[in-house]
Amino acid sequence: MSPLAKMIIKALENEEDDIVLAEVLDFYEYLKEKKKRQKEILWKNIQEDEPTNEEIEIINNYIQNDSNDTISLDDLAKELGINE
């Protein structure tokens, strides 16, 4: 887990206001969906241009590496002790 993720989890761990925690989780989901849409648009643009093998490899590596850097919403909720 990245240092930033640990810092955020520690800060949210001490938060007692359920509304604030819900807003944070909603915003996290929004950012996750936004990144997903951006990747889909990028991939669509590459596909329309008849990509080279090198371009396909680059986008696949980007998608694979980026997904490894994210924390699932379930894991975040579990870390914060929030039951939905």
VMD Tcl script that builds the backbone (N, CA, C; Angstrom):
set m [mol new atoms 252]
animate dup $m
set s [atomselect $m all]
$s set {name element resname resid chain x y z} {
  {N N MET 1 A 0.851 -1.170 0.000}
  {CA C MET 1 A 0.000 0.000 0.000}
  {C C MET 1 A 0.899 1.237 0.000}
  {N N SER 2 A 0.509 2.228 -0.753}
  {CA C SER 2 A 1.330 3.432 -0.884}
  {C C SER 2 A 1.281 4.264 0.401}
  {N N PRO 3 A 2.307 5.095 0.624}
  {CA C PRO 3 A 2.304 5.969 1.804}
  {C C PRO 3 A 1.103 6.915 1.820}
  {N N LEU 4 A 0.706 7.404 0.657}
  {CA C LEU 4 A -0.456 8.289 0.594}
  {C C LEU 4 A -1.716 7.555 1.036}
  {N N ALA 5 A -1.898 6.327 0.560}
  {CA C ALA 5 A -3.073 5.541 0.952}
  {C C ALA 5 A -3.079 5.317 2.467}
  {N N LYS 6 A -1.924 5.001 3.031}
  {CA C LYS 6 A -1.836 4.788 4.478}
  {C C LYS 6 A -2.189 6.061 5.241}
  {N N MET 7 A -1.710 7.209 4.732}
  {CA C MET 7 A -1.983 8.485 5.387}
  {C C MET 7 A -3.483 8.791 5.359}
  {N N ILE 8 A -4.112 8.556 4.214}
  {CA C ILE 8 A -5.544 8.822 4.089}
  {C C ILE 8 A -6.342 7.902 5.001}
  {N N ILE 9 A -5.972 6.635 5.025}
  {CA C ILE 9 A -6.681 5.673 5.877}
  {C C ILE 9 A -6.561 6.063 7.342}
  {N N LYS 10 A -5.362 6.477 7.765}
  {CA C LYS 10 A -5.186 6.893 9.165}
  {C C LYS 10 A -6.041 8.112 9.496}
  {N N ALA 11 A -6.108 9.066 8.557}
  {CA C ALA 11 A -6.914 10.267 8.791}
  {C C ALA 11 A -8.398 9.910 8.890}
  {N N LEU 12 A -8.862 9.046 7.987}
  {CA C LEU 12 A -10.277 8.678 7.981}
  {C C LEU 12 A -10.636 7.755 9.141}
  {N N GLU 13 A -9.656 7.017 9.612}
  {CA C GLU 13 A -9.862 6.097 10.726}
  {C C GLU 13 A -10.338 6.843 11.972}
  {N N ASN 14 A -9.855 8.068 12.135}
  {CA C ASN 14 A -10.199 8.863 13.313}
  {C C ASN 14 A -11.456 9.700 13.119}
  {N N GLU 15 A -11.997 9.694 11.906}
  {CA C GLU 15 A -13.206 10.483 11.611}
  {C C GLU 15 A -14.421 9.798 12.221}
  {N N GLU 16 A -15.202 10.563 12.954}
  {CA C GLU 16 A -16.379 9.996 13.616}
  {C C GLU 16 A -17.681 10.344 12.903}
  {N N ASP 17 A -17.647 11.306 12.004}
  {CA C ASP 17 A -18.857 11.738 11.300}
  {C C ASP 17 A -19.126 10.805 10.119}
  {N N ASP 18 A -20.226 10.057 10.202}
  {CA C ASP 18 A -20.581 9.103 9.150}
  {C C ASP 18 A -20.837 9.792 7.812}
  {N N ILE 19 A -21.342 11.002 7.855}
  {CA C ILE 19 A -21.621 11.733 6.617}
  {C C ILE 19 A -20.321 12.041 5.877}
  {N N VAL 20 A -19.312 12.455 6.608}
  {CA C VAL 20 A -18.012 12.737 5.989}
  {C C VAL 20 A -17.451 11.467 5.368}
  {N N LEU 21 A -17.515 10.363 6.083}
  {CA C LEU 21 A -17.005 9.095 5.554}
  {C C LEU 21 A -17.779 8.672 4.308}
  {N N ALA 22 A -19.082 8.847 4.321}
  {CA C ALA 22 A -19.895 8.500 3.154}
  {C C ALA 22 A -19.525 9.377 1.962}
  {N N GLU 23 A -19.300 10.667 2.211}
  {CA C GLU 23 A -18.900 11.579 1.129}
  {C C GLU 23 A -17.552 11.178 0.546}
  {N N VAL 24 A -16.630 10.774 1.401}
  {CA C VAL 24 A -15.303 10.346 0.933}
  {C C VAL 24 A -15.439 9.099 0.063}
  {N N LEU 25 A -16.242 8.146 0.503}
  {CA C LEU 25 A -16.432 6.926 -0.275}
  {C C LEU 25 A -17.132 7.217 -1.604}
  {N N ASP 26 A -18.094 8.129 -1.590}
  {CA C ASP 26 A -18.769 8.522 -2.834}
  {C C ASP 26 A -17.788 9.172 -3.796}
  {N N PHE 27 A -16.935 10.037 -3.278}
  {CA C PHE 27 A -15.957 10.708 -4.126}
  {C C PHE 27 A -14.938 9.714 -4.676}
  {N N TYR 28 A -14.537 8.768 -3.846}
  {CA C TYR 28 A -13.611 7.718 -4.287}
  {C C TYR 28 A -14.227 6.943 -5.451}
  {N N GLU 29 A -15.485 6.582 -5.323}
  {CA C GLU 29 A -16.168 5.839 -6.390}
  {C C GLU 29 A -16.262 6.684 -7.657}
  {N N TYR 30 A -16.536 7.978 -7.486}
  {CA C TYR 30 A -16.593 8.895 -8.633}
  {C C TYR 30 A -15.243 8.933 -9.363}
  {N N LEU 31 A -14.160 9.079 -8.622}
  {CA C LEU 31 A -12.831 9.124 -9.239}
  {C C LEU 31 A -12.496 7.814 -9.948}
  {N N LYS 32 A -12.864 6.725 -9.329}
  {CA C LYS 32 A -12.602 5.409 -9.915}
  {C C LYS 32 A -13.334 5.262 -11.252}
  {N N GLU 33 A -14.599 5.660 -11.288}
  {CA C GLU 33 A -15.385 5.582 -12.521}
  {C C GLU 33 A -14.857 6.546 -13.581}
  {N N LYS 34 A -14.423 7.727 -13.152}
  {CA C LYS 34 A -13.874 8.715 -14.093}
  {C C LYS 34 A -12.621 8.160 -14.771}
  {N N LYS 35 A -11.730 7.551 -13.990}
  {CA C LYS 35 A -10.518 6.954 -14.560}
  {C C LYS 35 A -10.867 5.825 -15.527}
  {N N LYS 36 A -11.860 5.048 -15.158}
  {CA C LYS 36 A -12.286 3.940 -16.013}
  {C C LYS 36 A -12.797 4.466 -17.354}
  {N N ARG 37 A -13.626 5.529 -17.303}
  {CA C ARG 37 A -14.133 6.125 -18.549}
  {C C ARG 37 A -12.999 6.693 -19.395}
  {N N GLN 38 A -12.020 7.326 -18.755}
  {CA C GLN 38 A -10.886 7.892 -19.494}
  {C C GLN 38 A -10.105 6.789 -20.202}
  {N N LYS 39 A -9.903 5.671 -19.526}
  {CA C LYS 39 A -9.197 4.543 -20.138}
  {C C LYS 39 A -9.983 3.991 -21.325}
  {N N GLU 40 A -11.301 3.888 -21.157}
  {CA C GLU 40 A -12.144 3.372 -22.238}
  {C C GLU 40 A -12.081 4.293 -23.461}
  {N N ILE 41 A -12.107 5.601 -23.231}
  {CA C ILE 41 A -12.018 6.555 -24.335}
  {C C ILE 41 A -10.655 6.444 -25.018}
  {N N LEU 42 A -9.608 6.367 -24.226}
  {CA C LEU 42 A -8.258 6.236 -24.784}
  {C C LEU 42 A -8.147 4.960 -25.617}
  {N N TRP 43 A -8.645 3.873 -25.084}
  {CA C TRP 43 A -8.584 2.606 -25.810}
  {C C TRP 43 A -9.411 2.676 -27.093}
  {N N LYS 44 A -10.578 3.288 -27.019}
  {CA C LYS 44 A -11.432 3.430 -28.199}
  {C C LYS 44 A -10.710 4.235 -29.280}
  {N N ASN 45 A -10.042 5.315 -28.883}
  {CA C ASN 45 A -9.293 6.126 -29.843}
  {C C ASN 45 A -8.165 5.336 -30.495}
  {N N ILE 46 A -7.502 4.519 -29.718}
  {CA C ILE 46 A -6.419 3.699 -30.267}
  {C C ILE 46 A -6.988 2.669 -31.242}
  {N N GLN 47 A -8.100 2.047 -30.871}
  {CA C GLN 47 A -8.699 1.045 -31.741}
  {C C GLN 47 A -9.165 1.651 -33.057}
  {N N GLU 48 A -9.689 2.869 -33.022}
  {CA C GLU 48 A -10.161 3.521 -34.236}
  {C C GLU 48 A -9.016 3.818 -35.204}
  {N N ASP 49 A -7.833 4.013 -34.686}
  {CA C ASP 49 A -6.678 4.365 -35.507}
  {C C ASP 49 A -5.907 3.148 -36.011}
  {N N GLU 50 A -6.464 1.964 -35.860}
  {CA C GLU 50 A -5.777 0.729 -36.207}
  {C C GLU 50 A -4.379 0.717 -35.564}
  {N N PRO 51 A -4.341 0.424 -34.276}
  {CA C PRO 51 A -3.097 0.535 -33.520}
  {C C PRO 51 A -2.017 -0.453 -33.975}
  {N N THR 52 A -0.808 -0.020 -33.735}
  {CA C THR 52 A 0.325 -0.913 -33.972}
  {C C THR 52 A 0.444 -1.837 -32.768}
  {N N ASN 53 A 1.231 -2.874 -32.886}
  {CA C ASN 53 A 1.452 -3.784 -31.757}
  {C C ASN 53 A 2.080 -3.049 -30.582}
  {N N GLU 54 A 2.945 -2.104 -30.882}
  {CA C GLU 54 A 3.588 -1.326 -29.824}
  {C C GLU 54 A 2.553 -0.492 -29.055}
  {N N GLU 55 A 1.613 0.135 -29.760}
  {CA C GLU 55 A 0.568 0.925 -29.104}
  {C C GLU 55 A -0.331 0.048 -28.241}
  {N N ILE 56 A -0.668 -1.105 -28.740}
  {CA C ILE 56 A -1.498 -2.035 -27.957}
  {C C ILE 56 A -0.765 -2.451 -26.694}
  {N N GLU 57 A 0.522 -2.739 -26.809}
  {CA C GLU 57 A 1.314 -3.138 -25.644}
  {C C GLU 57 A 1.391 -2.005 -24.624}
  {N N ILE 58 A 1.568 -0.779 -25.095}
  {CA C ILE 58 A 1.659 0.372 -24.191}
  {C C ILE 58 A 0.362 0.553 -23.408}
  {N N ILE 59 A -0.778 0.535 -24.086}
  {CA C ILE 59 A -2.053 0.742 -23.390}
  {C C ILE 59 A -2.362 -0.418 -22.455}
  {N N ASN 60 A -2.031 -1.634 -22.847}
  {CA C ASN 60 A -2.263 -2.781 -21.961}
  {C C ASN 60 A -1.402 -2.688 -20.705}
  {N N ASN 61 A -0.147 -2.263 -20.862}
  {CA C ASN 61 A 0.728 -2.075 -19.701}
  {C C ASN 61 A 0.201 -0.972 -18.797}
  {N N TYR 62 A -0.281 0.105 -19.406}
  {CA C TYR 62 A -0.829 1.214 -18.621}
  {C C TYR 62 A -2.032 0.752 -17.810}
  {N N ILE 63 A -2.934 0.057 -18.451}
  {CA C ILE 63 A -4.144 -0.411 -17.766}
  {C C ILE 63 A -3.774 -1.375 -16.643}
  {N N GLN 64 A -2.861 -2.283 -16.912}
  {CA C GLN 64 A -2.462 -3.269 -15.909}
  {C C GLN 64 A -1.761 -2.595 -14.724}
  {N N ASN 65 A -0.833 -1.697 -14.988}
  {CA C ASN 65 A -0.096 -1.036 -13.910}
  {C C ASN 65 A -0.981 -0.110 -13.105}
  {N N ASP 66 A -1.885 0.607 -13.760}
  {CA C ASP 66 A -2.754 1.541 -13.067}
  {C C ASP 66 A -3.721 0.809 -12.154}
  {N N SER 67 A -4.233 -0.336 -12.595}
  {CA C SER 67 A -5.189 -1.068 -11.760}
  {C C SER 67 A -4.518 -1.653 -10.526}
  {N N ASN 68 A -3.204 -1.882 -10.573}
  {CA C ASN 68 A -2.487 -2.397 -9.415}
  {C C ASN 68 A -2.278 -1.333 -8.353}
  {N N ASP 69 A -2.389 -0.045 -8.722}
  {CA C ASP 69 A -2.153 1.042 -7.790}
  {C C ASP 69 A -3.405 1.453 -7.028}
  {N N THR 70 A -4.549 0.897 -7.361}
  {CA C THR 70 A -5.783 1.325 -6.714}
  {C C THR 70 A -6.155 0.365 -5.591}
  {N N ILE 71 A -6.924 0.893 -4.681}
  {CA C ILE 71 A -7.432 0.103 -3.564}
  {C C ILE 71 A -8.919 -0.085 -3.814}
  {N N SER 72 A -9.388 -1.294 -3.670}
  {CA C SER 72 A -10.812 -1.529 -3.919}
  {C C SER 72 A -11.640 -0.840 -2.847}
  {N N LEU 73 A -12.857 -0.486 -3.213}
  {CA C LEU 73 A -13.764 0.188 -2.293}
  {C C LEU 73 A -14.059 -0.705 -1.089}
  {N N ASP 74 A -14.178 -2.007 -1.320}
  {CA C ASP 74 A -14.430 -2.942 -0.220}
  {C C ASP 74 A -13.263 -2.963 0.764}
  {N N ASP 75 A -12.026 -2.972 0.220}
  {CA C ASP 75 A -10.849 -2.973 1.089}
  {C C ASP 75 A -10.758 -1.679 1.897}
  {N N LEU 76 A -11.080 -0.558 1.256}
  {CA C LEU 76 A -11.044 0.728 1.949}
  {C C LEU 76 A -12.079 0.749 3.072}
  {N N ALA 77 A -13.288 0.292 2.777}
  {CA C ALA 77 A -14.344 0.257 3.793}
  {C C ALA 77 A -13.957 -0.668 4.944}
  {N N LYS 78 A -13.337 -1.801 4.598}
  {CA C LYS 78 A -12.903 -2.758 5.619}
  {C C LYS 78 A -11.830 -2.118 6.523}
  {N N GLU 79 A -10.859 -1.415 5.909}
  {CA C GLU 79 A -9.807 -0.751 6.668}
  {C C GLU 79 A -10.376 0.294 7.621}
  {N N LEU 80 A -11.426 0.978 7.166}
  {CA C LEU 80 A -12.038 2.032 7.978}
  {C C LEU 80 A -13.057 1.490 8.975}
  {N N GLY 81 A -13.374 0.205 8.853}
  {CA C GLY 81 A -14.337 -0.407 9.757}
  {C C GLY 81 A -15.763 0.043 9.486}
  {N N ILE 82 A -16.045 0.324 8.221}
  {CA C ILE 82 A -17.382 0.794 7.837}
  {C C ILE 82 A -18.152 -0.382 7.271}
  {N N ASN 83 A -19.310 -0.631 7.822}
  {CA C ASN 83 A -20.178 -1.679 7.301}
  {C C ASN 83 A -21.276 -1.042 6.480}
  {N N GLU 84 A -21.414 -1.499 5.240}
  {CA C GLU 84 A -22.457 -0.912 4.384}
  {C C GLU 84 A -23.750 -1.669 4.552}
}
mol reanalyze $m
mol bondsrecalc $m
mol representation Tube
mol addrep $m
